Amino acid sequence: MKVRRLGRTALQVSELCLGTMNFGPLTPREESFDILGDAIAAGVNFIDTADQYGGHLGVGATESLLGEWLAEDRSRRDRIVLATKVHEPMSEDINDRGLSARHIQRACDASLKRLGVDHIDLYQMHHIDRAAPPEEIWQAMDRLIAQGKITYVGSSNFPGWAIARFNEKAAASHRLGLVCEQSLYNLVERRAELEVIPACQAYGVGVIAWSPLAGGLLAGAPTEPNGRRAGEQASEGARAHAQRLADFAVLCAGLGQSPGVVAIAWLLHQPGVTAAIVGPRRRDQFASLLKASELVLEEAVLSRLDAIFPPCGPAPEAYAW
C-alpha cells in the first residue's frame, strides 16, 4: 500500500482510507472486525469515522464498535492514524451539535470515551457551522491540542472560501491550521475542482475524497441502497448518466480492470488528492478495491476518462481576468 503525506504535514497516511460509516448499522460487528483486520494486513493505516455514525443503532455506535476492536489488541492503536468528526446532532439538545467551543470540547471527550483512546490523530469538522466564528472554533481546537486530546485539525464538506478563511485566521495566530479537507469528489461529481481543490493546493491542505464510487454508480454493479429514497436516487443517477457509465464500462473492460478500481485509481492520479475513502459494506467489496492503489493509468486513459466525464472547467482562474 502506497503512502502519502497528509497535506503539508510530515504525517504519512495510506492513500486508501478505510471509511467506517457502514460498520454497525449495515455491516455486522464480526465482519467489520474482519475488514479492519484485512485493512491493517494490506498496509492501510488511515481509518476514518464520525461521532454521528451508527444509523438505527444510534449515534456513536460506530465509534464504540471501533473502540471494541482497538481494545482487542492495544498495539493496533499505534499502527493507525485515527480520524473522527464533530458537528452533527448527537441528541435533541440544541447545544449538542454544531461547532460551538462548548460542543467541540464535550464531543471530543465523548468520542475519546467511545473509542477507548487517549487521543485522536485527526479531528475533522464534519460540516461548516456558519454561526460559529473561526476564532471560537480555533480556541476550542487549541485547547484540545494543548490537552493532548487531538493532534491535527481537518475540515469536511467546506467550500473553498471557508478553507482559505480558516487557514488565514490560523496563520495570523501562528497555528498550523487545517491540514486536510474531506470532500465529495469522483468522476461523476467533479465540482470540487472549481474552488475546493485549488484552495487546498494553495494552502497545503490534503484532499480526502469521499464517495469515490458516486454511491455505487461507478462500481459497475447494482448498488445496495439503504432505504427507498436512496434507491430512487441511485436509479435516477443511473438513468441520468447511462451513456457515460456505459462508455466507462467499455473502457474498464479494455483495461481488464473493474470500474470501481479504475474510478478510485483515477482519484489517486488527481492533483492535491491525499487519499480516497473506501467505505465497504462487505469484506469482499473491500478486497476487490485494494488493487486501486497499485494501478497506474496512462495519459491516454486519463484523457479518455476526461472525455467521458468532463471536468467542470478551468476555474477559478477562468473568470479572474
Secondary structure, DSSP 8 states (H G I E B T S, - for coil): --EEESTTSS-EEESEEEE-TTBTTTB-HHHHHHHHHHHHHHT--EEE--TT--GGG-TTHHHHHHHHHHHH-THHHHHSEEEEEE-S--SS-TTSSTT-HHHHHHHHHHHHHHHT-S-EEEEEESS--TTS-HHHHHHHHHHHHHTTSEEEEEEES--HHHHHHHHHHHHHTT---EEEEEEE--SS--GGGTTHHHHHHHHT-EEEEE-TTGGGGGGTS----SSHHHHHHHHHHHHHTHHHHHHHHHHHHHHTS-HHHHHHHHHHTSTTEEEEEE--SSHHHHHHHGGGGT----HHHHHHHHHHS----STTGGG--
